[in-house]
Amino acid sequence: MNIKKFLPVLFLLLSFNFYAQGERMKEKKEQIKALKVAFLTTELDLTTSEAEKFWPLYNTFDDKQFELRHQKMKTLMKRMDDGGLDKMTEKEASAFLAQMESNDEELFLLRKKFTANLKGVIPATKIIKLRKSEEDFNRKLLQQYRDKGPRR
């Protein structure tokens, strides 16, 4: 078979594979989000009135938090590829560290604003319960991942 004819077919197959992986990741994210909503709903025991006000705030916060963390990880991974961290000058490392601290500060301010917004929606005890429930959910998810191990 002529290689020139084979390359476009190979490229097409690889494109479908990457697209399918992206779709699977999106499905996993949605599945985890659904499990998290169910878990938090059970743990917080929100009234109908509280739930109507809580979920739009929470979903906005959660999406923004995910975006910030994803951006942070993407930047970090990009730096780590090809031994980038080992080749970094002190000046570059300081700038990178400042960028990481800025991102952490942004996450902190996002959480602080979210908590302030929640104070008018649910009682302080449920806000504290929310923090604990989020940590419990993350711990449970991590344990489940460890128990199953990475799939190949």
N, C-alpha and C positions, 0 to 999 in steps of 0.2 A: 504494500500500500504506500502511496506517495505521502511523504511527511507533510507536505503543504496542505493536503486534503485532511489529514489526521488532526492537525493542530486546532483548527476551528471547532471540531467535534469535541476534542479534549477540553478546550476552553469552555465550551457550552456545558459540558458535564460538570466541570469544576464549579462553574457559576451556580448551577442548580444545587450542588452540594453545600456551598457557602450560604446560599439563600435558605436552604432547609435548616442548616444549623442556626441561622439567625431566627428563623421562625420557631424552632424548638426552644431557644433561649427566651423568646418573647412569651411562648406558652408557659414555660416554667415560671417566669416572673409573674404572670397573671395567676397561675395556680398558687404560688406562694402568697400573693396578695390576697386571694380569696380565703386561704387558710388563716392568714393574719386577721382579716376582718372578722371571720367567725370566732377566732380565739379572743380577740379584744371585745367583741360583742358579749360573749359569755362572761368574761372576766369583769367587765365594767358594769354590767347590768344596767344599761342606760334606759331611761324612760323614753317613750316615743318622742316627746318634746325635746329631750336632751339629744337623742339620736339625730333628729332632723337638723339640729344646729351643729352637732359635733362632727358628723362625717364629712360634710363639705370642707370644714376647717382642717380636719385630719388629712384628708386626701390631698389637699393643696400642699400642706406641710410635708407629707410623706413624699410626694412627687419632687418637690424642690430639694428635699434632703437627699433623695436618691440621685438627682441630677448633680448636686454638689459633690457627693462622695464618688460618683462615677467619674466626674471630671478630674477629681484629685487622683484617683487610681490610674486613670488614663495617662495623666502627666507623669506620675511616678513610674509607671511601667515603661513609658517611652524613654525615660532617663535611664532605666535599668537595662534596657535592651543593649546588646553589644558591649556590655561592660561600661556603659556611659557614666556610672557613678564613680568607677575607679579612675576614669580619665578626666573627671571634673576638676577644675581649678578651685582654689579656696574661694575666690570671688564668685564663681558660678554656684558653688555649694551654698554660699551665704544667701545669694539671690533666690536659689531654689528653696532653701529653708524658710526664708521670708514669705515666699509664695505659699508654702505649706501652712505656715502659721496664719496667714491671711485667710486661707480656706477654712482652717479650724475655727477662726474667729467668726467667719461668716456662718458656719454651722451653729456655733454657740448663739449668735444673735438671732438666727432663725428659730431655734428652740425657745429662746427667751420670749420672742414675739408671739410664738405659737402658744406658749404657756399663759402669757398675758391675755391673749384672745380667748383662751379657754375659761379663764376665771369668770367671765360673764355667762358662760354656757353650762358648765358643770361644777359641782362643788370641789373644793381643794382636795378632799379625800379621794375623789375619783381621778383627779389629775395625778396624784401620787400613785394611785393604783394603775393608771395608764403607763407611767414610767416603768413600774415593776413588771407589768404585763408584757410590755415591749421587750424588756430584758429576758423575761421567762420564755417568750416566743422565740427570740433569737437563740437562746441557749438550747431550747428544744429542737429547733431547726438544725443547729450545728451538730447536736448529738445524733440526730437522725441521719445526717450526712456522714458522720463518722461511722455509724453502725453499718450503713450500706456500702460505704467506700465509694471512691470515684468509679464510675462506669466506663468501660472501654468499648 
